[in-house]
Amino acid sequence: MQVTLHRAKGSTFIAKGDSNHWVVLDSVEKFGGSDAGSRPMEMVLIALGGCTAMDVESLINKMRTPVDEFHIEISAERQDEHPKVFTKIHLIYIFKGTNLNKTNIEKAIRLSQKKYCPVTAMLIKSVDISYEIRYIGESL
Protein backbone atom coordinates (compact mmCIF):
# COMPACT_ATOMS: atom_id res chain seq x y z
CA MET A 1 0.00 0.00 0.00
CA GLN A 2 1.25 3.45 -0.83
CA VAL A 3 0.01 6.99 -0.17
CA THR A 4 1.26 10.23 -1.72
CA LEU A 5 0.80 13.69 -0.21
CA HIS A 6 1.16 16.95 -2.14
CA ARG A 7 1.31 20.35 -0.52
CA ALA A 8 -1.41 22.54 -2.01
CA LYS A 9 -0.66 25.70 -0.01
CA GLY A 10 1.01 26.22 3.36
CA SER A 11 -0.14 23.39 5.62
CA THR A 12 -2.90 22.28 3.25
CA PHE A 13 -2.17 18.91 1.70
CA ILE A 14 -3.97 16.60 -0.67
CA ALA A 15 -3.34 12.90 -0.34
CA LYS A 16 -4.10 9.95 -2.59
CA GLY A 17 -3.67 6.25 -1.91
CA ASP A 18 -4.00 3.07 -3.90
CA SER A 19 -7.76 3.62 -4.23
CA ASN A 20 -6.94 6.68 -6.37
CA HIS A 21 -9.20 9.03 -4.37
CA TRP A 22 -8.04 12.42 -3.12
CA VAL A 23 -8.43 13.53 0.50
CA VAL A 24 -7.74 17.03 1.86
CA LEU A 25 -5.81 17.42 5.11
CA ASP A 26 -5.37 20.82 6.64
CA SER A 27 -4.50 22.86 9.67
CA VAL A 28 -5.93 26.04 11.16
CA GLU A 29 -4.82 29.35 9.68
CA LYS A 30 -2.63 30.29 12.67
CA PHE A 31 -0.47 27.24 11.87
CA GLY A 32 -0.20 27.93 8.13
CA GLY A 33 -3.30 26.09 6.97
CA SER A 34 -6.41 27.19 5.15
CA ASP A 35 -8.85 25.43 7.52
CA ALA A 36 -10.17 23.61 4.44
CA GLY A 37 -9.88 19.95 5.40
CA SER A 38 -9.78 17.39 8.17
CA ARG A 39 -6.93 17.32 10.64
CA PRO A 40 -4.69 14.22 10.63
CA MET A 41 -5.91 13.04 14.06
CA GLU A 42 -9.51 13.38 12.87
CA MET A 43 -8.57 11.19 9.93
CA VAL A 44 -7.33 8.51 12.33
CA LEU A 45 -10.75 8.44 14.00
CA ILE A 46 -12.47 8.50 10.61
CA ALA A 47 -10.33 5.54 9.53
CA LEU A 48 -11.23 3.65 12.71
CA GLY A 49 -14.93 4.37 12.26
CA GLY A 50 -14.89 3.50 8.59
CA CYS A 51 -13.05 0.25 9.17
CA THR A 52 -15.38 -1.07 11.87
CA ALA A 53 -18.52 0.29 10.17
CA MET A 54 -17.72 -1.54 6.95
CA ASP A 55 -17.01 -4.75 8.89
CA VAL A 56 -20.25 -4.54 10.82
CA GLU A 57 -22.31 -3.67 7.73
CA SER A 58 -20.85 -6.63 5.83
CA LEU A 59 -21.36 -9.03 8.73
CA ILE A 60 -24.95 -8.06 9.52
CA ASN A 61 -25.79 -8.40 5.83
CA LYS A 62 -24.23 -11.90 5.77
CA MET A 63 -26.27 -12.74 8.87
CA ARG A 64 -29.40 -11.44 7.16
CA THR A 65 -29.93 -8.95 9.95
CA PRO A 66 -31.77 -5.93 8.58
CA VAL A 67 -31.47 -2.51 10.19
CA ASP A 68 -33.14 0.69 9.04
CA GLU A 69 -30.27 2.97 10.07
CA PHE A 70 -26.76 2.44 11.39
CA HIS A 71 -24.16 4.97 12.41
CA ILE A 72 -21.20 5.32 14.75
CA GLU A 73 -20.28 8.24 16.98
CA ILE A 74 -16.67 8.38 18.14
CA SER A 75 -15.15 10.48 20.91
CA ALA A 76 -11.51 10.58 21.92
CA GLU A 77 -9.27 12.02 24.59
CA ARG A 78 -5.69 13.13 23.95
CA GLN A 79 -2.78 13.72 26.27
CA ASP A 80 -2.04 17.36 27.02
CA GLU A 81 1.67 17.28 26.14
CA HIS A 82 3.28 16.70 22.76
CA PRO A 83 2.94 14.39 21.04
CA LYS A 84 -0.76 14.73 21.78
CA VAL A 85 -1.61 11.09 21.17
CA PHE A 86 -4.99 9.55 21.87
CA THR A 87 -5.31 8.09 25.35
CA LYS A 88 -8.93 6.93 25.12
CA ILE A 89 -11.31 6.28 22.23
CA HIS A 90 -14.98 5.45 22.70
CA LEU A 91 -17.28 4.25 19.92
CA ILE A 92 -21.07 4.27 20.11
CA TYR A 93 -22.71 1.97 17.56
CA ILE A 94 -26.29 3.12 16.97
CA PHE A 95 -28.90 0.98 15.21
CA LYS A 96 -32.44 1.92 14.36
CA GLY A 97 -35.19 -0.40 13.23
CA THR A 98 -37.95 -2.75 14.23
CA ASN A 99 -37.30 -6.31 15.34
CA LEU A 100 -33.56 -5.67 15.61
CA ASN A 101 -31.62 -8.87 16.24
CA LYS A 102 -29.35 -7.83 19.13
CA THR A 103 -27.53 -11.16 19.16
CA ASN A 104 -26.37 -10.85 15.55
CA ILE A 105 -25.57 -7.15 15.85
CA GLU A 106 -23.47 -7.71 18.98
CA LYS A 107 -21.68 -10.65 17.35
CA ALA A 108 -20.86 -8.52 14.27
CA ILE A 109 -19.43 -5.74 16.44
CA ARG A 110 -17.44 -8.18 18.55
CA LEU A 111 -15.97 -9.80 15.41
CA SER A 112 -15.03 -6.41 14.02
CA GLN A 113 -13.41 -5.33 17.28
CA LYS A 114 -11.54 -8.58 18.00
CA LYS A 115 -10.82 -10.09 14.59
CA TYR A 116 -11.40 -8.11 11.42
CA CYS A 117 -10.69 -4.37 11.78
CA PRO A 118 -6.97 -3.73 11.25
CA VAL A 119 -7.27 -0.10 12.38
CA THR A 120 -8.63 -1.25 15.75
CA ALA A 121 -5.89 -3.90 15.96
CA MET A 122 -3.20 -1.24 15.48
CA LEU A 123 -4.67 1.37 17.80
CA ILE A 124 -5.57 -1.01 20.64
CA LYS A 125 -1.84 -1.59 21.21
CA SER A 126 -1.46 1.96 22.51
CA VAL A 127 -4.94 3.35 23.20
CA ASP A 128 -7.77 2.28 25.48
CA ILE A 129 -10.67 1.60 23.07
CA SER A 130 -14.17 1.03 24.43
CA TYR A 131 -17.56 0.77 22.81
CA GLU A 132 -21.25 0.61 23.51
CA ILE A 133 -24.30 -0.28 21.47
CA ARG A 134 -27.54 1.68 21.37
CA TYR A 135 -30.78 0.51 19.84
CA ILE A 136 -33.58 2.77 18.69
CA GLY A 137 -36.87 1.02 18.10
CA GLU A 138 -38.12 -2.45 18.90
CA SER A 139 -35.47 -5.06 19.62
CA LEU A 140 -35.58 -8.80 20.00
C-alpha positions in Angstrom: 0.0 0.0 0.0 1.2 3.5 -0.8 0.0 7.0 -0.2 1.3 10.2 -1.7 0.8 13.7 -0.2 1.2 16.9 -2.1 1.3 20.4 -0.5 -1.4 22.5 -2.0 -0.7 25.7 0.0 1.0 26.2 3.4 -0.1 23.4 5.6 -2.9 22.3 3.3 -2.2 18.9 1.7 -4.0 16.6 -0.7 -3.3 12.9 -0.3 -4.1 9.9 -2.6 -3.7 6.2 -1.9 -4.0 3.1 -3.9 -7.8 3.6 -4.2 -6.9 6.7 -6.4 -9.2 9.0 -4.4 -8.0 12.4 -3.1 -8.4 13.5 0.5 -7.7 17.0 1.9 -5.8 17.4 5.1 -5.4 20.8 6.6 -4.5 22.9 9.7 -5.9 26.0 11.2 -4.8 29.3 9.7 -2.6 30.3 12.7 -0.5 27.2 11.9 -0.2 27.9 8.1 -3.3 26.1 7.0 -6.4 27.2 5.1 -8.9 25.4 7.5 -10.2 23.6 4.4 -9.9 19.9 5.4 -9.8 17.4 8.2 -6.9 17.3 10.6 -4.7 14.2 10.6 -5.9 13.0 14.1 -9.5 13.4 12.9 -8.6 11.2 9.9 -7.3 8.5 12.3 -10.7 8.4 14.0 -12.5 8.5 10.6 -10.3 5.5 9.5 -11.2 3.7 12.7 -14.9 4.4 12.3 -14.9 3.5 8.6 -13.1 0.2 9.2 -15.4 -1.1 11.9 -18.5 0.3 10.2 -17.7 -1.5 6.9 -17.0 -4.8 8.9 -20.3 -4.5 10.8 -22.3 -3.7 7.7 -20.9 -6.6 5.8 -21.4 -9.0 8.7 -24.9 -8.1 9.5 -25.8 -8.4 5.8 -24.2 -11.9 5.8 -26.3 -12.7 8.9 -29.4 -11.4 7.2 -29.9 -9.0 10.0 -31.8 -5.9 8.6 -31.5 -2.5 10.2 -33.1 0.7 9.0 -30.3 3.0 10.1 -26.8 2.4 11.4 -24.2 5.0 12.4 -21.2 5.3 14.7 -20.3 8.2 17.0 -16.7 8.4 18.1 -15.1 10.5 20.9 -11.5 10.6 21.9 -9.3 12.0 24.6 -5.7 13.1 23.9 -2.8 13.7 26.3 -2.0 17.4 27.0 1.7 17.3 26.1 3.3 16.7 22.8 2.9 14.4 21.0 -0.8 14.7 21.8 -1.6 11.1 21.2 -5.0 9.5 21.9 -5.3 8.1 25.3 -8.9 6.9 25.1 -11.3 6.3 22.2 -15.0 5.5 22.7 -17.3 4.2 19.9 -21.1 4.3 20.1 -22.7 2.0 17.6 -26.3 3.1 17.0 -28.9 1.0 15.2 -32.4 1.9 14.4 -35.2 -0.4 13.2 -37.9 -2.7 14.2 -37.3 -6.3 15.3 -33.6 -5.7 15.6 -31.6 -8.9 16.2 -29.4 -7.8 19.1 -27.5 -11.2 19.2 -26.4 -10.9 15.6 -25.6 -7.2 15.9 -23.5 -7.7 19.0 -21.7 -10.6 17.3 -20.9 -8.5 14.3 -19.4 -5.7 16.4 -17.4 -8.2 18.6 -16.0 -9.8 15.4 -15.0 -6.4 14.0 -13.4 -5.3 17.3 -11.5 -8.6 18.0 -10.8 -10.1 14.6 -11.4 -8.1 11.4 -10.7 -4.4 11.8 -7.0 -3.7 11.2 -7.3 -0.1 12.4 -8.6 -1.2 15.7 -5.9 -3.9 16.0 -3.2 -1.2 15.5 -4.7 1.4 17.8 -5.6 -1.0 20.6 -1.8 -1.6 21.2 -1.5 2.0 22.5 -4.9 3.4 23.2 -7.8 2.3 25.5 -10.7 1.6 23.1 -14.2 1.0 24.4 -17.6 0.8 22.8 -21.2 0.6 23.5 -24.3 -0.3 21.5 -27.5 1.7 21.4 -30.8 0.5 19.8 -33.6 2.8 18.7 -36.9 1.0 18.1 -38.1 -2.4 18.9 -35.5 -5.1 19.6 -35.6 -8.8 20.0 
